[in-house]
Amino acid sequence: MRSSPPARLTDQRVESGSRLWRRLAMSIGAVVVLILGVLTTGPGAAQAAGSQGPCDIYASAGTPCVAAHSTVRALYASYNGPLYQVRRASDGATTNIGVTSAGGSANSDAQDTFCVQTACTITVVYDQSPQHNNLTIEGGGGANPNADVAANANAAHIVVNGNKAYGVYVGPGVGYRDDNTSAIPTGHQPQGAYMVASGTHVNGGCCFDYGNAETNNRDNGNGHMEAVNLGTSCWSSPCNGTGPWITGDLENGLYQGAGANPSNTGNNSQFVTAMLKSNNQTTFEIEGGNSQSGGLTTWYNGSLPPNGYTPMSLEGAIVLGTGGDNSNASIGTFFEGVMTAGVPSDSADAAVQANIVAQGYSGNSGGSPQASGGTVTLPGGQCVDVIGDDSGGDLTGVNLWGCQSGAVDQRWTHNTDGSLETLGRCLDIDGNGTAVGTKVELWDCNGVGGQKWIQQSNGALLNPQSGLCLDDPSGNTANGTQLQIYTCNGTTAQQFSVNGGGTVNAPGKQCVDVAGDDNGGNLTVVQLWTCQPFAADQHWHHNANGSLQTLGRCLDIAGNGTAVGTKVELWDCNGVGGQVWQQQSNGALLNPQSGLCLDDPSGNTANGTQLQIYTCNGTAAQKFALE
C-alpha cells in the first residue's frame, strides 16, 4: 500500500449475526475433527510432540502452504531446517538458526552464543514450505527509494512452548521481501494468509503487512496486492475504538470490509492471530483472535471493495513489515505466518488457531527498548537524531533534536567494535575524514575508522582514527544542528551520555550483571554472569559524570566505601564518589575516590561471583571493557 489515503468508501456491508451463526453451525463438525487432532498431545506439548503444524493442517484441508515463515518455531511437524539467519556486527559473520528438533521451537541458544558481546541482525527469514520463498532485506521502492534495513535480532525476546525465542522487531525502515517467488497466487487466484504478531507494538504508519505484493516494489494500482495488516490506522471512518485492527492491505487501502466496518472492535492482546483470505474475484474475509487463548472472531465476510478490486490482480511477491511500494513507516513484531494456495476453510483456520494457542506464547510481545538501543544525549537534554522521520539512508545527516520517546532514529546501539548504530546503519564521519569540522552522517556499517567512537571518562566520544571528538558546533543546541568532529576540549558541547547501554565485558568472557531477573532494587548484588544479549540488567549506560547505570540505578560501592575488598551493588544514582568509574588504558575501571579498581575476587569467573574494589594491579581479574 502507499502512504496517501484514497477517497473514503461508504459501503458498510458486514456479515450479519444470523449469517455468521448459520455458517459456524454448518462447519462445527469439521472444526471438532481438526482441533482434536491438534490437542490430543496435551497443552504445552502441542507441536513439539504432536503430529501436525499449521501447514500440515492446511494441507489436510486441501489448501497447502506456499510460504511459511517463522523465527520462533517450525510450522510443519517434520520441518528440521533453518528458521532464519543472523549477522553479527563485530565481524560481519552469519549463521543460521534452526530448531531444537524436527517440528520444534527455535534454537535460540545458538543465537545467544553466536551474538555474545556483539549486536546481531536478522538478514534472512527462511521459507519452510517446499517453495523456498525466502525473505531477505527489502530493496528500495516507489514510496522510499532507499533499501530497508535488518531487524535487531534480540529486540523481541519471548517464550514459545516453554522455550526462549526471538521475533522480528520491525521499526520504521525495517522490511523484508521476495520478488521472485514460486507458487504464490497471481491474478485472481484464491489465497489465504495469517500471521501472529504483537498487539502492543503498533502504530498508524504504513504498513505492517505480511502477504502478497507487487513484484517491482511499486504501487501498480488497486487490487495488485493482498496482505494481512495490523495497525492503528483507520482507513474508512467510522472505526470502533483505537485499534489495532486487522485489515486487508489490498493496495491503496487498509480495508476492514468493503467500506467502513464499525463492528470490528480490534485486537489488542499481547499476541494477535491475524487472518485474511479471499477468492480474489468477489469476496474476502478477515478473522482475528488472541494467540494465547480462545478462538477466532470473524470481523468481516463479504464483498471485495469496488473500483478495481473485483477481480484482484495479484502479482505474487511476498512482503513483511512494509507496504507494497516499500512504504516503511510502520512498527510491529512478527513471530510466524503462512500463505496458502486456495481459500482455507473456517474449520482449518480454527484448528490452526488452536495449534497456535497450544504453543503457549508468553512474554512482552512488543520487545525491549533497551535491547533495541537507547538515546545519546547532551547535557542540554537534546538527543542525537537522524534527519528525517525514522528512515535514514546512506549520507543522511546526524543532528540534534528534542528527545522523543517513540523516535526509532534516536535509539542507538553501541556495538562491541565501537560503532554506534541506528536504523541498521552506523554513525560515520563524512568520507571517513579526519579534519576538524568534518560533519557526521549515517552510512552502512563497515568497520572503518570513521565509525569508531570510544567513550571517555569526561563523557566525550573520541574517534581514535582522527584523534577528534564528536562535537556540537559552538554549543548550539537548536533542533537540526548537524554534528561534527572537533578538537577534544572537555566542554559540555562534547559531553554525550550513551544511554543505549552496552555490556561491561568481564574476565572469563562473562558480563557484569545484576542478581535476579532484570528487576534490581537498592542493595542488589552486582556480579558476574554468562552474557545474555536480551538481558536488560547487563546493558550499562556510561553517563557523562562517570557513573554506570542500569535498571534506573547506578553501580555503587557499598556504603560509599573506600576499603580494599568492599563489595559493589546497585543504588539510586546520586553522584557520590562511590559511583564514579573511569576506564583506564589497560582495561581497568578505576574508582577515583578510593583509588581502587573494580575487581573479580581471586579471578573467579563462576556465575554469581560478586564484584568488589581492590588495589589496582593490571591483572586479568580487573579488565572490564565498556562496550
WORA-V226286 format. One record per pair of residues at least 4 apart in sequence whose C-alpha atoms are under 6 Angstrom apart, sorted by the first residue. I is the first residue (numbers start at 1). J is the second residue. D is the distance in whole Angstrom. If there is no record, write none. Layout:
I_J_D + I_J_D
This chain:
1_251_4 + 1_252_5 + 1_323_5 + 1_324_5 + 2_252_6 + 2_327_6 + 3_206_6 + 8_236_6 + 9_259_5 + 10_259_5 + 11_258_6 + 11_259_5 + 12_259_5 + 12_260_5 + 14_300_6 + 15_300_6 + 15_301_5 + 30_347_6 + 31_347_4 + 32_36_6 + 34_351_5 + 35_351_5 + 36_40_6 + 38_355_6 + 41_46_6 + 41_50_6 + 43_358_5 + 44_161_6 + 44_358_6 + 44_359_6 + 45_49_6 + 46_50_5 + 46_358_5 + 46_359_6 + 47_53_6 + 48_103_6 + 48_104_5 + 51_77_6 + 52_56_5 + 52_77_5 + 53_75_5 + 53_76_5 + 53_77_5 + 54_75_6 + 54_352_5 + 55_59_6 + 55_65_6 + 55_75_6 + 55_76_6 + 56_76_6 + 58_63_5 + 58_64_5 + 59_63_5 + 59_64_4 + 63_340_6 + 63_341_5 + 63_342_5 + 63_344_6 + 64_340_5 + 64_341_6 + 65_339_6 + 65_340_4 + 66_129_6 + 66_339_6 + 66_340_5 + 67_127_6 + 67_129_5 + 67_338_5 + 67_339_5 + 68_127_5 + 68_128_5 + 68_129_6 + 68_337_6 + 68_338_4 + 69_127_5 + 69_336_6 + 69_337_5 + 70_335_6 + 70_336_4 + 71_83_5 + 71_167_6 + 72_105_6 + 72_106_5 + 72_165_5 + 73_104_6 + 73_105_4 + 73_106_5 + 74_79_6 + 74_103_5 + 74_104_6 + 76_103_6 + 77_103_4 + 78_102_5 + 78_103_5 + 79_102_5 + 79_103_5 + 80_102_4 + 81_98_6 + 82_96_6 + 82_97_6 + 82_98_4 + 83_97_6 + 83_98_5 + 83_126_5 + 84_96_6 + 84_97_5 + 84_124_5 + 84_125_4 + 84_126_5 + 85_95_6 + 85_96_4 + 85_97_6 + 85_122_6 + 85_123_6 + 85_124_5 + 86_94_5 + 86_95_6 + 86_121_5 + 86_122_4 + 86_123_6 + 87_92_6 + 87_93_6 + 87_94_4 + 87_120_5 + 87_121_5 + 88_92_5 + 88_93_6 + 88_119_6 + 88_120_4 + 89_119_5 + 89_120_6 + 90_417_6 + 98_106_6 + 98_107_6 + 99_104_6 + 99_105_5 + 99_106_4 + 99_107_5 + 100_104_6 + 100_105_6 + 100_107_5 + 108_165_6 + 111_115_6 + 112_116_6 + 115_120_6 + 118_415_6 + 118_416_5 + 120_153_5 + 121_150_6 + 121_151_5 + 121_152_5 + 121_153_4 + 122_150_6 + 122_151_5 + 122_153_5 + 123_150_6 + 124_135_6 + 124_136_5 + 125_134_6 + 125_135_5 + 126_134_5 + 127_132_5 + 127_133_5 + 127_134_5 + 131_182_6 + 133_181_6 + 135_176_6 + 135_177_5 + 135_178_5 + 136_176_5 + 136_177_6 + 137_176_4 + 138_148_5 + 138_175_5 + 138_176_5 + 138_177_5 + 139_147_4 + 140_144_6 + 140_145_4 + 140_146_5 + 140_147_4 + 141_145_5 + 141_217_5 + 141_218_6 + 141_325_5 + 141_326_5 + 142_218_5 + 142_325_5 + 143_325_5 + 143_326_6 + 143_327_5 + 144_326_6 + 146_393_6 + 148_173_5 + 148_174_5 + 148_175_6 + 149_174_5 + 149_424_5 + 150_174_6 + 151_169_6 + 154_534_6 + 155_367_5 + 155_368_6 + 155_371_5 + 155_372_5 + 156_166_5 + 156_167_5 + 156_169_6 + 156_367_4 + 157_165_6 + 157_166_5 + 158_164_6 + 158_165_5 + 158_363_5 + 159_163_5 + 159_164_4 + 159_165_6 + 159_361_6 + 159_362_5 + 160_359_6 + 160_360_6 + 160_361_5 + 161_359_5 + 161_360_5 + 167_334_6 + 167_335_5 + 168_333_5 + 168_334_5 + 169_333_5 + 170_174_5 + 170_331_5 + 170_332_5 + 170_333_6 + 171_331_5 + 172_328_6 + 172_329_5 + 172_330_5 + 172_331_6 + 172_390_6 + 173_328_5 + 173_391_5 + 175_320_6 + 175_321_5 + 175_322_6 + 176_319_6 + 176_320_5 + 177_318_6 + 177_319_5 + 178_317_6 + 178_318_5 + 179_215_5 + 179_317_5 + 184_316_5 + 185_189_5 + 185_316_6 + 186_314_5 + 186_315_5 + 186_316_5 + 187_313_4 + 187_314_4 + 188_280_5 + 188_281_6 + 188_311_6 + 188_312_5 + 188_313_6 + 190_278_6 + 190_279_4 + 190_280_5 + 190_342_5 + 190_343_6 + 191_277_6 + 191_278_6 + 191_340_5 + 191_341_5 + 191_342_4 + 191_343_5 + 192_276_6 + 192_277_4 + 192_339_6 + 192_340_5 + 192_343_5 + 193_275_6 + 193_276_5 + 193_338_6 + 193_339_4 + 194_274_5 + 194_275_4 + 194_337_5 + 194_338_6 + 195_273_6 + 195_274_5 + 195_336_6 + 195_337_4 + 196_272_5 + 196_273_5 + 196_335_6 + 196_336_5 + 197_271_6 + 197_272_5 + 197_333_5 + 197_334_5 + 197_335_6 + 198_270_6 + 198_271_5 + 198_333_5 + 198_365_5 + 198_366_6 + 199_268_5 + 199_269_5 + 199_270_5 + 199_271_5 + 199_272_6 + 200_270_6 + 200_366_6 + 201_332_5 + 201_366_5 + 202_231_5 + 202_331_5 + 202_332_5 + 203_231_5 + 203_232_5 + 203_331_6 + 204_231_6 + 204_232_5 + 204_233_4 + 205_329_5 + 205_330_4 + 206_327_6 + 206_329_5 + 206_330_5 + 207_322_5 + 207_323_5 + 207_330_5 + 208_229_6 + 208_321_5 + 208_322_5 + 208_330_5 + 209_227_6 + 209_228_6 + 209_229_5 + 209_320_6 + 209_321_5 + 209_322_6 + 210_227_5 + 210_228_5 + 210_319_6 + 210_320_5 + 211_227_4 + 211_318_5 + 211_319_6 + 212_225_5 + 212_226_5 + 212_227_5 + 212_316_6 + 212_317_5 + 212_318_5 + 213_225_4 + 213_317_5 + 213_318_6 + 213_324_5 + 214_315_5 + 214_317_6 + 214_324_6 + 215_317_5 + 217_324_6 + 217_325_5 + 218_325_4 + 219_325_5 + 222_251_5 + 222_252_6 + 222_308_5 + 223_250_5 + 223_251_6 + 223_309_5 + 223_312_5 + 223_313_5 + 224_313_5 + 224_314_5 + 225_250_5 + 225_251_6 + 225_314_5 + 226_249_6 + 226_250_5 + 227_248_6 + 227_249_5 + 228_248_5 + 228_276_6 + 229_246_6 + 229_247_5 + 229_248_6 + 230_245_6 + 230_246_5 + 231_244_5 + 231_245_6 + 232_243_5 + 232_244_4 + 235_254_6 + 236_260_5 + 237_260_6 + 239_262_5 + 240_262_5 + 240_265_5 + 243_266_5 + 244_266_5 + 244_267_6 + 244_268_6 + 245_266_4 + 245_267_6 + 247_254_6 + 247_255_5 + 247_256_5 + 248_254_5 + 248_255_5 + 249_253_6 + 249_254_5 + 256_261_6 + 257_261_6 + 257_300_6 + 258_304_5 + 258_305_4 + 264_299_5 + 269_290_6 + 270_365_6 + 271_291_5 + 272_289_6 + 272_290_5 + 272_291_5 + 273_288_5 + 273_289_5 + 273_291_5 + 274_288_5 + 275_286_6 + 275_287_5 + 275_288_6 + 276_285_6 + 276_286_5 + 277_284_6 + 277_285_5 + 277_343_6 + 278_283_6 + 278_284_4 + 280_311_6 + 280_312_5 + 281_310_5 + 281_311_4 + 282_303_6 + 282_304_6 + 282_310_6 + 283_302_5 + 283_303_4 + 283_304_5 + 284_301_6 + 284_302_6 + 284_304_6 + 285_300_5 + 285_301_4 + 286_299_6 + 286_300_5 + 287_297_5 + 287_298_4 + 287_299_6 + 288_296_5 + 288_297_5 + 289_296_5 + 291_357_5 + 292_357_5 + 292_361_6 + 293_357_6 + 305_309_6 + 322_326_5 + 322_327_6 + 322_328_5 + 323_327_5 + 373_411_5 + 373_412_5 + 373_413_4 + 373_500_5 + 374_411_4 + 374_412_5 + 374_499_5 + 374_500_3 + 375_410_6 + 375_411_5 + 375_412_6 + 375_499_5 + 375_500_5 + 376_383_6 + 376_384_5 + 376_497_5 + 376_498_5 + 376_499_6 + 377_382_6 + 377_383_5 + 377_496_5 + 377_497_5 + 378_382_6 + 378_495_6 + 378_496_5 + 382_401_6 + 382_402_5 + 382_403_6 + 383_400_6 + 383_401_5 + 383_402_6 + 383_403_5 + 384_399_6 + 384_400_5 + 385_398_6 + 385_399_5 + 385_400_6 + 385_401_6 + 385_409_6 + 385_410_5 + 386_398_5 + 386_409_6 + 387_397_6 + 390_408_6 + 390_409_5 + 392_396_6 + 394_442_5 + 394_443_5 + 395_441_6 + 395_442_5 + 396_441_5 + 396_442_5 + 397_441_4 + 398_440_6 + 398_441_5 + 398_482_6 + 399_480_5 + 399_481_5 + 399_482_4 + 399_483_5 + 400_479_6 + 400_480_6 + 400_481_5 + 401_479_4 + 412_420_6 + 412_421_5 + 412_422_5 + 412_500_6 + 413_420_6 + 413_421_5 + 413_500_6 + 414_419_6 + 414_420_5 + 415_419_5 + 416_627_5 + 418_452_5 + 418_453_5 + 419_451_5 + 419_452_5 + 419_453_6 + 420_426_6 + 420_427_6 + 421_425_5 + 421_426_4 + 425_442_6 + 425_443_5 + 425_444_5 + 425_445_5 + 426_442_5 + 426_443_5 + 426_445_5 + 427_441_6 + 427_442_5 + 427_451_6 + 428_440_6 + 428_441_5 + 428_442_6 + 428_443_6 + 428_450_6 + 428_451_5 + 429_433_6 + 429_440_4 + 429_450_5 + 430_439_6 + 430_440_6 + 432_450_5 + 434_466_5 + 436_485_6 + 436_486_5 + 437_484_6 + 437_485_5 + 437_486_6 + 438_484_5 + 438_485_6 + 439_483_6 + 439_484_4 + 440_483_6 + 440_484_5 + 449_465_5 + 452_463_6 + 453_461_5 + 453_462_5 + 453_463_5 + 454_461_5 + 454_462_5 + 455_460_6 + 455_461_5 + 456_460_5 + 457_546_6 + 457_582_5 + 458_544_6 + 459_495_5 + 459_496_5 + 459_544_4 + 460_494_5 + 460_495_5 + 460_496_6 + 461_469_5 + 461_470_6 + 462_468_6 + 462_469_4 + 463_467_6 + 463_468_6 + 463_469_6 + 468_485_6 + 468_486_5 + 468_487_5 + 468_488_6 + 469_485_5 + 469_486_5 + 469_488_5 + 470_484_6 + 470_485_5 + 471_483_6 + 471_484_5 + 471_485_5 + 471_486_6 + 471_493_6 + 471_494_5 + 472_483_5 + 472_493_5 + 475_493_5 + 495_544_6 + 497_543_5 + 497_544_5 + 499_541_5 + 501_539_5 + 501_540_4 + 501_541_4 + 502_539_5 + 502_540_5 + 502_627_5 + 503_538_6 + 503_539_5 + 503_627_6 + 504_511_6 + 504_512_6 + 504_625_6 + 504_626_5 + 505_511_5 + 505_624_5 + 505_625_5 + 506_510_5 + 506_511_5 + 506_624_5 + 507_621_6 + 508_605_6 + 510_529_6 + 510_530_5 + 510_531_6 + 511_528_6 + 511_529_5 + 511_531_5 + 512_527_6 + 512_528_5 + 513_526_6 + 513_527_5 + 513_528_6 + 513_529_6 + 513_537_6 + 513_538_5 + 514_526_5 + 514_537_6 + 515_525_6 + 518_536_6 + 518_537_5 + 520_524_6 + 522_570_5 + 522_571_5 + 523_569_6 + 523_570_5 + 524_569_6 + 524_570_5 + 525_569_5 + 526_569_5 + 526_610_6 + 527_608_6 + 527_609_5 + 527_610_4 + 527_611_5 + 528_607_6 + 528_608_6 + 528_609_5 + 529_607_5 + 537_550_6 + 540_548_6 + 540_549_5 + 540_550_5 + 541_548_5 + 541_549_5 + 542_547_6 + 542_548_5 + 543_547_5 + 546_580_5 + 546_581_5 + 547_579_5 + 547_580_5 + 547_581_6 + 548_554_6 + 548_555_6 + 549_553_5 + 549_554_4 + 553_570_6 + 553_571_5 + 553_572_5 + 553_573_5 + 554_570_5 + 554_571_5 + 554_573_5 + 555_569_6 + 555_570_5 + 555_579_6 + 556_568_6 + 556_569_5 + 556_570_6 + 556_571_6 + 556_578_6 + 556_579_5 + 557_561_6 + 557_568_4 + 557_578_5 + 558_567_6 + 558_568_6 + 560_578_5 + 562_594_5 + 564_613_6 + 564_614_5 + 565_612_6 + 565_613_5 + 565_614_6 + 566_612_5 + 566_613_6 + 567_611_6 + 567_612_4 + 568_611_6 + 568_612_5 + 577_593_5 + 580_591_6 + 581_589_6 + 581_590_5 + 581_591_5 + 582_589_5 + 582_590_5 + 583_588_6 + 583_589_5 + 584_588_5 + 587_623_5 + 587_624_6 + 587_625_6 + 588_622_5 + 588_623_5 + 588_624_6 + 589_597_6 + 589_598_6 + 590_596_6 + 590_597_4 + 591_595_6 + 591_596_6 + 591_597_6 + 596_613_6 + 596_614_5 + 596_615_5 + 596_616_6 + 597_613_5 + 597_614_5 + 597_616_5 + 598_612_6 + 598_613_5 + 599_611_6 + 599_612_5 + 599_613_5 + 599_614_6 + 599_621_6 + 599_622_5 + 600_611_5 + 600_621_5 + 603_621_5
